[in-house]
Amino acid sequence: MSVRVNWRQSVAFTGTVIKYLAVAMLVPLAIGLLYREDVVVFLLSIGIAVVVGLLLERLDEDPQLGAREALLFVAIAWGAVAVIGAIPYVLAGYGTDSALRHPVNALFESMSGFTTTGATVTAEISFRQHSHALLMWRQLTQWLGGMGIIVLMVAILPEAAVNGAQLIESEAPGPELQKLTPKIAETARLLWLFYLGFTVLYVCILVGLHYAGMAPNMNVYNAVAHGFTTLPTGGFSPQADSIAAFSPAVQWVVVPFMLVAGMNFALFYLLLQDEYAEFLRDRELQAYLGANAGVAVILWGLLFTGSAPPLELGGVTQGALENSLRQATFQVASLLNSTGYATSDFAQWGTTAQGVLLFAMFVGGSAGSTGGGVKVIRWVVVIKGIRRQLFTTSHPDAVKPVRLGGQVIDEEVIQAIYGFTLLYLLTFGVATVLLLLDAGRVGLEMTTLEATSASLATLGNIGPGFGFLGPFGSYLPFPATSKLLLIFLMWIGRLEIIPVFVVFTGAFWNR
């Protein structure tokens, strides 16, 4: 069998992405100059990224990517940016006691950032341990990865637009690419403009709250930092207490923007076209908002009646209407769409409340959003498919297509959704078992719930889990082998598994 995939094209194009990643590092470099911290770290990192990018670009001069080369490029590029993105962590941690000085930990933090997972291996998140520049880089990686690095490349590079549809379909979350304009590059630019617009609006509101005296510690730095991690449903925060470090006013403001981040960004194009009724009739949007509201009401009832510990442990005051409603609404919005922020230590809540949050983690955001997980649209189709199966079992002669919003869903799409969902759950289950086995190998005490949440939180790009992986905890206790597995889960989870798994099949490489 002769190899059909021109891997040199894919690697060369990855070099272009790495080269432009150096431009993004100018942001933390500017912060470093402002605070006089880690300037040399980012100068060296920029130099390494440019050199590596230029060397890889020389592997192939043909900018055209075939279908398989595009798939390979997307898989390689996301792994490569995480490796390059880890360099500042290693350089900044050199000669210190920072956990990020270790390459595996640095790669974990970088992959967690770019895939918008929000899991961390830092034992201490503070300006005593890390510079303003390094923490801003940590935040910025999530913003870059939220809407998608490849989508950005399609939007700004003409050579990437040639196979733009294939590239975006491989990277964008959800079962189907919704093309907004005839040209895919214009669609990519529109998506990024929506993304940028919401980020700027959000930052302005946070800064406004600060100057209005409603958010004393939400200064401009914190506002920008959280702007970089809310819209991408990332969850990183330069504050050790996450959003719990800020006032209730800030916490309420964060909720609608987390909900927006979990919506299909293509829907906002309907609003620009004054098609408000069409926007509101979208079945996935209805299911997404309904799931958030329904799960939040259930959790609020549990917290209000005392399922969670008292204030000093879990951050919830039993019988306090506003407090329990805010905690429930916030945590459901955060975990259902994979943001991973926290306003309290839900790892200290009762088992029933934790069970509700675990269910929310399985749901996911909308297709075409920055949210992770299985995605709402897939669950809607799976449920409709199950209902059809039950109906046709008792009515074998009936022809009953699956419909969504009045439109018949193609059977191939349904089968693809079934296949993805099964592969997702299978990967999650196998990873959970491997984590438990590895923990036993090194003597790490870990419960099944902690292993389950670690597998789900990384594959679904959610971030925090339960137990020592709680919102104020860390993945640092895991052995290096488990961290490498979790890095792999974050990588394939961001690309929705199949674009990565297919690269490891013989059929992909041969005729």
Helices and strands as residue ranges (DSSP letters): H 7-24, H 26-35, H 39-57, H 67-93, G 99-101, H 103-114, H 132-147, H 149-156, H 158-161, H 164-171, H 184-211, H 220-230, G 242-245, H 248-261, H 267-272, H 276-280, H 283-304, H 311-314, H 321-336, G 346-348, H 351-363, H 376-394, E 403-404, E 407-408, H 411-442, H 448-459, G 467-469, H 480-494, H 498-501, G 502-504, H 506-509
